Amino acid sequence: MILEATAEVSASRFHLLRQLPPRDVAPFIAHEHPQTIALILSQLAPEQAAATMDQLSEDMQKDVAYRLATLENVTPAVLKLLQGC
């Protein structure tokens, strides 16, 4: 039940980003903290996330890649906080 509710919230809030091409997503997130970018990219399809990362600066790519690699389970509360921004 809780997992279903989390999936619904996640799907509804990230739906718009999932519909955008990577060239449009990158400028939208480029000035966010690398941890925030990693969290956002983790909610996208792998192909879209990779293509979006490709649009970021090399330094940002390195930082975000590290944070994605070390990203652990994200709580529903954190997703809600991010979606409210």
N, CA, C and O atoms as a GROMACS GRO file, in nm:
protein
  340
    1MET      N    1   0.081  -0.119   0.000
    1MET     CA    2   0.000   0.000   0.000
    1MET      C    3   0.086   0.126   0.000
    1MET      O    4   0.066   0.215  -0.083
    2ILE      N    5   0.183   0.135   0.091
    2ILE     CA    6   0.270   0.252   0.097
    2ILE      C    7   0.354   0.262  -0.029
    2ILE      O    8   0.372   0.371  -0.084
    3LEU      N    9   0.407   0.150  -0.075
    3LEU     CA   10   0.488   0.151  -0.197
    3LEU      C   11   0.407   0.197  -0.317
    3LEU      O   12   0.459   0.268  -0.402
    4GLU      N   13   0.281   0.157  -0.324
    4GLU     CA   14   0.196   0.200  -0.434
    4GLU      C   15   0.174   0.350  -0.429
    4GLU      O   16   0.180   0.417  -0.532
    5ALA      N   17   0.149   0.404  -0.311
    5ALA     CA   18   0.128   0.548  -0.296
    5ALA      C   19   0.254   0.625  -0.334
    5ALA      O   20   0.246   0.728  -0.400
    6THR      N   21   0.369   0.574  -0.293
    6THR     CA   22   0.496   0.638  -0.327
    6THR      C   23   0.517   0.637  -0.477
    6THR      O   24   0.559   0.738  -0.534
    7ALA      N   25   0.488   0.527  -0.541
    7ALA     CA   26   0.504   0.517  -0.686
    7ALA      C   27   0.412   0.615  -0.758
    7ALA      O   28   0.451   0.676  -0.857
    8GLU      N   29   0.288   0.630  -0.707
    8GLU     CA   30   0.194   0.722  -0.770
    8GLU      C   31   0.242   0.866  -0.760
    8GLU      O   32   0.238   0.940  -0.858
    9VAL      N   33   0.288   0.907  -0.642
    9VAL     CA   34   0.338   1.043  -0.624
    9VAL      C   35   0.458   1.066  -0.712
    9VAL      O   36   0.468   1.168  -0.780
   10SER      N   37   0.551   0.970  -0.711
   10SER     CA   38   0.671   0.981  -0.791
   10SER      C   39   0.638   0.993  -0.939
   10SER      O   40   0.693   1.079  -1.008
   11ALA      N   41   0.550   0.909  -0.986
   11ALA     CA   42   0.515   0.908  -1.128
   11ALA      C   43   0.448   1.038  -1.168
   11ALA      O   44   0.476   1.092  -1.275
   12SER      N   45   0.360   1.090  -1.083
   12SER     CA   46   0.287   1.211  -1.121
   12SER      C   47   0.376   1.334  -1.123
   12SER      O   48   0.360   1.420  -1.210
   13ARG      N   49   0.470   1.344  -1.030
   13ARG     CA   50   0.555   1.463  -1.021
   13ARG      C   51   0.668   1.464  -1.123
   13ARG      O   52   0.706   1.570  -1.173
   14PHE      N   53   0.723   1.350  -1.154
   14PHE     CA   54   0.833   1.344  -1.249
   14PHE      C   55   0.785   1.320  -1.392
   14PHE      O   56   0.865   1.313  -1.485
   15HIS      N   57   0.655   1.309  -1.409
   15HIS     CA   58   0.599   1.282  -1.541
   15HIS      C   59   0.642   1.386  -1.644
   15HIS      O   60   0.680   1.350  -1.756
   16LEU      N   61   0.637   1.512  -1.608
   16LEU     CA   62   0.674   1.618  -1.704
   16LEU      C   63   0.821   1.607  -1.746
   16LEU      O   64   0.852   1.620  -1.864
   17LEU      N   65   0.909   1.584  -1.650
   17LEU     CA   66   1.051   1.571  -1.685
   17LEU      C   67   1.075   1.452  -1.776
   17LEU      O   68   1.160   1.457  -1.866
   18ARG      N   69   1.002   1.345  -1.754
   18ARG     CA   70   1.019   1.225  -1.836
   18ARG      C   71   0.974   1.248  -1.980
   18ARG      O   72   1.016   1.175  -2.070
   19GLN      N   73   0.891   1.347  -2.001
   19GLN     CA   74   0.840   1.375  -2.136
   19GLN      C   75   0.933   1.468  -2.215
   19GLN      O   76   0.919   1.480  -2.337
   20LEU      N   77   1.026   1.532  -2.145
   20LEU     CA   78   1.115   1.628  -2.211
   20LEU      C   79   1.238   1.561  -2.269
   20LEU      O   80   1.286   1.461  -2.215
   21PRO      N   81   1.290   1.614  -2.379
   21PRO     CA   82   1.417   1.562  -2.430
   21PRO      C   83   1.531   1.606  -2.337
   21PRO      O   84   1.520   1.709  -2.271
   22PRO      N   85   1.638   1.528  -2.332
   22PRO     CA   86   1.751   1.560  -2.243
   22PRO      C   87   1.805   1.702  -2.260
   22PRO      O   88   1.846   1.764  -2.162
   23ARG      N   89   1.805   1.754  -2.381
   23ARG     CA   90   1.857   1.890  -2.403
   23ARG      C   91   1.773   1.995  -2.332
   23ARG      O   92   1.820   2.106  -2.306
   24ASP      N   93   1.647   1.961  -2.300
   24ASP     CA   94   1.561   2.054  -2.226
   24ASP      C   95   1.567   2.030  -2.075
   24ASP      O   96   1.545   2.122  -1.997
   25VAL      N   97   1.596   1.908  -2.035
   25VAL     CA   98   1.605   1.876  -1.892
   25VAL      C   99   1.733   1.934  -1.834
   25VAL      O  100   1.731   1.990  -1.724
   26ALA      N  101   1.844   1.922  -1.905
   26ALA     CA  102   1.974   1.964  -1.854
   26ALA      C  103   1.978   2.109  -1.807
   26ALA      O  104   2.023   2.135  -1.695
   27PRO      N  105   1.933   2.206  -1.886
   27PRO     CA  106   1.938   2.345  -1.837
   27PRO      C  107   1.849   2.367  -1.715
   27PRO      O  108   1.877   2.454  -1.632
   28PHE      N  109   1.744   2.291  -1.706
   28PHE     CA  110   1.651   2.302  -1.594
   28PHE      C  111   1.716   2.260  -1.462
   28PHE      O  112   1.685   2.318  -1.358
   29ILE      N  113   1.806   2.162  -1.466
   29ILE     CA  114   1.866   2.109  -1.343
   29ILE      C  115   2.013   2.148  -1.326
   29ILE      O  116   2.070   2.122  -1.220
   30ALA      N  117   2.075   2.208  -1.426
   30ALA     CA  118   2.220   2.231  -1.428
   30ALA      C  119   2.272   2.310  -1.308
   30ALA      O  120   2.387   2.291  -1.268
   31HIS      N  121   2.192   2.397  -1.251
   31HIS     CA  122   2.240   2.482  -1.141
   31HIS      C  123   2.197   2.430  -1.004
   31HIS      O  124   2.214   2.497  -0.903
   32GLU      N  125   2.142   2.309  -1.002
   32GLU     CA  126   2.105   2.247  -0.875
   32GLU      C  127   2.229   2.184  -0.812
   32GLU      O  128   2.332   2.168  -0.877
   33HIS      N  129   2.217   2.148  -0.686
   33HIS     CA  130   2.326   2.078  -0.617
   33HIS      C  131   2.342   1.941  -0.683
   33HIS      O  132   2.243   1.879  -0.721
   34PRO      N  133   2.466   1.892  -0.696
   34PRO     CA  134   2.488   1.762  -0.760
   34PRO      C  135   2.407   1.648  -0.698
   34PRO      O  136   2.364   1.557  -0.770
   35GLN      N  137   2.385   1.651  -0.568
   35GLN     CA  138   2.304   1.546  -0.504
   35GLN      C  139   2.160   1.553  -0.552
   35GLN      O  140   2.095   1.451  -0.573
   36THR      N  141   2.110   1.675  -0.570
   36THR     CA  142   1.973   1.693  -0.620
   36THR      C  143   1.963   1.645  -0.763
   36THR      O  144   1.866   1.579  -0.801
   37ILE      N  145   2.063   1.677  -0.843
   37ILE     CA  146   2.065   1.631  -0.982
   37ILE      C  147   2.067   1.479  -0.987
   37ILE      O  148   1.994   1.418  -1.065
   38ALA      N  149   2.149   1.418  -0.903
   38ALA     CA  150   2.156   1.271  -0.900
   38ALA      C  151   2.021   1.211  -0.864
   38ALA      O  152   1.979   1.112  -0.923
   39LEU      N  153   1.955   1.271  -0.768
   39LEU     CA  154   1.824   1.221  -0.727
   39LEU      C  155   1.723   1.235  -0.841
   39LEU      O  156   1.644   1.143  -0.865
   40ILE      N  157   1.724   1.348  -0.909
   40ILE     CA  158   1.632   1.368  -1.022
   40ILE      C  159   1.662   1.267  -1.132
   40ILE      O  160   1.571   1.203  -1.184
   41LEU      N  161   1.789   1.253  -1.167
   41LEU     CA  162   1.826   1.159  -1.274
   41LEU      C  163   1.790   1.015  -1.238
   41LEU      O  164   1.759   0.935  -1.326
   42SER      N  165   1.795   0.983  -1.110
   42SER     CA  166   1.760   0.847  -1.068
   42SER      C  167   1.613   0.815  -1.091
   42SER      O  168   1.574   0.698  -1.090
   43GLN      N  169   1.533   0.917  -1.112
   43GLN     CA  170   1.390   0.897  -1.134
   43GLN      C  171   1.354   0.891  -1.283
   43GLN      O  172   1.239   0.868  -1.318
   44LEU      N  173   1.454   0.912  -1.369
   44LEU     CA  174   1.432   0.908  -1.514
   44LEU      C  175   1.474   0.773  -1.570
   44LEU      O  176   1.542   0.695  -1.504
   45ALA      N  177   1.432   0.747  -1.692
   45ALA     CA  178   1.477   0.626  -1.761
   45ALA      C  179   1.629   0.634  -1.778
   45ALA      O  180   1.683   0.743  -1.797
   46PRO      N  181   1.699   0.521  -1.772
   46PRO     CA  182   1.845   0.524  -1.782
   46PRO      C  183   1.897   0.596  -1.906
   46PRO      O  184   1.996   0.670  -1.899
   47GLU      N  185   1.832   0.576  -2.020
   47GLU     CA  186   1.876   0.640  -2.144
   47GLU      C  187   1.860   0.792  -2.135
   47GLU      O  188   1.948   0.866  -2.177
   48GLN      N  189   1.748   0.837  -2.080
   48GLN     CA  190   1.723   0.980  -2.066
   48GLN      C  191   1.820   1.041  -1.965
   48GLN      O  192   1.872   1.150  -1.986
   49ALA      N  193   1.844   0.972  -1.855
   49ALA     CA  194   1.936   1.021  -1.753
   49ALA      C  195   2.077   1.034  -1.809
   49ALA      O  196   2.145   1.134  -1.786
   50ALA      N  197   2.121   0.933  -1.884
   50ALA     CA  198   2.256   0.936  -1.942
   50ALA      C  199   2.269   1.049  -2.044
   50ALA      O  200   2.370   1.120  -2.044
   51ALA      N  201   2.169   1.066  -2.128
   51ALA     CA  202   2.174   1.172  -2.228
   51ALA      C  203   2.167   1.310  -2.162
   51ALA      O  204   2.228   1.405  -2.211
   52THR      N  205   2.094   1.321  -2.053
   52THR     CA  206   2.087   1.447  -1.980
   52THR      C  207   2.222   1.478  -1.915
   52THR      O  208   2.269   1.591  -1.920
   53MET      N  209   2.282   1.377  -1.854
   53MET     CA  210   2.415   1.397  -1.793
   53MET      C  211   2.516   1.442  -1.896
   53MET      O  212   2.605   1.521  -1.866
   54ASP      N  213   2.503   1.391  -2.016
   54ASP     CA  214   2.594   1.426  -2.124
   54ASP      C  215   2.589   1.576  -2.156
   54ASP      O  216   2.684   1.630  -2.212
   55GLN      N  217   2.479   1.641  -2.122
   55GLN     CA  218   2.461   1.783  -2.149
   55GLN      C  219   2.522   1.871  -2.039
   55GLN      O  220   2.535   1.992  -2.057
   56LEU      N  221   2.560   1.811  -1.926
   56LEU     CA  222   2.617   1.886  -1.814
   56LEU      C  223   2.767   1.906  -1.834
   56LEU      O  224   2.829   1.838  -1.914
   57SER      N  225   2.825   2.001  -1.759
   57SER     CA  226   2.969   2.023  -1.767
   57SER      C  227   3.044   1.898  -1.720
   57SER      O  228   2.988   1.815  -1.648
   58GLU      N  229   3.168   1.886  -1.762
   58GLU     CA  230   3.246   1.767  -1.726
   58GLU      C  231   3.263   1.753  -1.575
   58GLU      O  232   3.252   1.643  -1.521
   59ASP      N  233   3.289   1.864  -1.508
   59ASP     CA  234   3.304   1.858  -1.362
   59ASP      C  235   3.174   1.814  -1.295
   59ASP      O  236   3.175   1.734  -1.202
   60MET      N  237   3.062   1.868  -1.344
   60MET     CA  238   2.933   1.830  -1.286
   60MET      C  239   2.903   1.684  -1.315
   60MET      O  240   2.849   1.613  -1.230
   61GLN      N  241   2.937   1.637  -1.435
   61GLN     CA  242   2.916   1.496  -1.468
   61GLN      C  243   2.988   1.404  -1.370
   61GLN      O  244   2.932   1.305  -1.324
   62LYS      N  245   3.112   1.438  -1.338
   62LYS     CA  246   3.189   1.356  -1.245
   62LYS      C  247   3.124   1.354  -1.108
   62LYS      O  248   3.110   1.248  -1.046
   63ASP      N  249   3.086   1.470  -1.060
   63ASP     CA  250   3.026   1.481  -0.927
   63ASP      C  251   2.892   1.406  -0.922
   63ASP      O  252   2.866   1.333  -0.826
   64VAL      N  253   2.810   1.425  -1.024
   64VAL     CA  254   2.679   1.359  -1.027
   64VAL      C  255   2.695   1.208  -1.042
   64VAL      O  256   2.622   1.132  -0.979
   65ALA      N  257   2.789   1.164  -1.125
   65ALA     CA  258   2.812   1.020  -1.143
   65ALA      C  259   2.852   0.955  -1.010
   65ALA      O  260   2.804   0.847  -0.977
   66TYR      N  261   2.938   1.022  -0.935
   66TYR     CA  262   2.977   0.968  -0.804
   66TYR      C  263   2.856   0.959  -0.713
   66TYR      O  264   2.836   0.858  -0.645
   67ARG      N  265   2.775   1.063  -0.711
   67ARG     CA  266   2.658   1.065  -0.623
   67ARG      C  267   2.553   0.962  -0.666
   67ARG      O  268   2.486   0.903  -0.582
   68LEU      N  269   2.539   0.941  -0.796
   68LEU     CA  270   2.448   0.836  -0.844
   68LEU      C  271   2.498   0.698  -0.800
   68LEU      O  272   2.420   0.612  -0.759
   69ALA      N  273   2.628   0.678  -0.810
   69ALA     CA  274   2.686   0.548  -0.774
   69ALA      C  275   2.672   0.518  -0.626
   69ALA      O  276   2.664   0.402  -0.586
   70THR      N  277   2.670   0.622  -0.544
   70THR     CA  278   2.661   0.602  -0.400
   70THR      C  279   2.522   0.632  -0.344
   70THR      O  280   2.502   0.628  -0.223
   71LEU      N  281   2.428   0.660  -0.432
   71LEU     CA  282   2.291   0.691  -0.389
   71LEU      C  283   2.226   0.566  -0.332
   71LEU      O  284   2.227   0.459  -0.394
   72GLU      N  285   2.172   0.580  -0.214
   72GLU     CA  286   2.104   0.468  -0.151
   72GLU      C  287   1.954   0.487  -0.167
   72GLU      O  288   1.910   0.573  -0.243
   73ASN      N  289   1.877   0.408  -0.096
   73ASN     CA  290   1.732   0.419  -0.104
   73ASN      C  291   1.687   0.560  -0.069
   73ASN      O  292   1.734   0.620   0.027
   74VAL      N  293   1.596   0.611  -0.149
   74VAL     CA  294   1.543   0.745  -0.128
   74VAL      C  295   1.408   0.731  -0.059
   74VAL      O  296   1.321   0.658  -0.106
   75THR      N  297   1.391   0.800   0.051
   75THR     CA  298   1.265   0.790   0.125
   75THR      C  299   1.156   0.869   0.053
   75THR      O  300   1.186   0.965  -0.017
   76PRO      N  301   1.032   0.829   0.070
   76PRO     CA  302   0.921   0.904   0.012
   76PRO      C  303   0.919   1.050   0.057
   76PRO      O  304   0.879   1.137  -0.020
   77ALA      N  305   0.961   1.076   0.180
   77ALA     CA  306   0.963   1.214   0.230
   77ALA      C  307   1.060   1.301   0.150
   77ALA      O  308   1.030   1.417   0.123
   78VAL      N  309   1.174   1.246   0.113
   78VAL     CA  310   1.271   1.321   0.034
   78VAL      C  311   1.216   1.347  -0.106
   78VAL      O  312   1.231   1.458  -0.158
   79LEU      N  313   1.153   1.248  -0.165
   79LEU     CA  314   1.093   1.267  -0.297
   79LEU      C  315   0.985   1.375  -0.292
   79LEU      O  316   0.978   1.460  -0.382
   80LYS      N  317   0.902   1.373  -0.189
   80LYS     CA  318   0.798   1.476  -0.176
   80LYS      C  319   0.860   1.614  -0.163
   80LYS      O  320   0.811   1.709  -0.223
   81LEU      N  321   0.967   1.625  -0.084
   81LEU     CA  322   1.035   1.752  -0.067
   81LEU      C  323   1.088   1.802  -0.200
   81LEU      O  324   1.070   1.920  -0.234
   82LEU      N  325   1.152   1.716  -0.275
   82LEU     CA  326   1.206   1.752  -0.406
   82LEU      C  327   1.096   1.792  -0.502
   82LEU      O  328   1.110   1.889  -0.577
   83GLN      N  329   0.987   1.720  -0.501
   83GLN     CA  330   0.877   1.746  -0.593
   83GLN      C  331   0.805   1.876  -0.560
   83GLN      O  332   0.741   1.935  -0.646
   84GLY      N  333   0.816   1.919  -0.436
   84GLY     CA  334   0.751   2.043  -0.395
   84GLY      C  335   0.827   2.167  -0.435
   84GLY      O  336   0.775   2.278  -0.426
   85CYS      N  337   0.953   2.150  -0.479
   85CYS     CA  338   1.036   2.265  -0.515
   85CYS      C  339   0.993   2.327  -0.645
   85CYS      O  340   1.053   2.425  -0.690
   0.00000   0.00000   0.00000
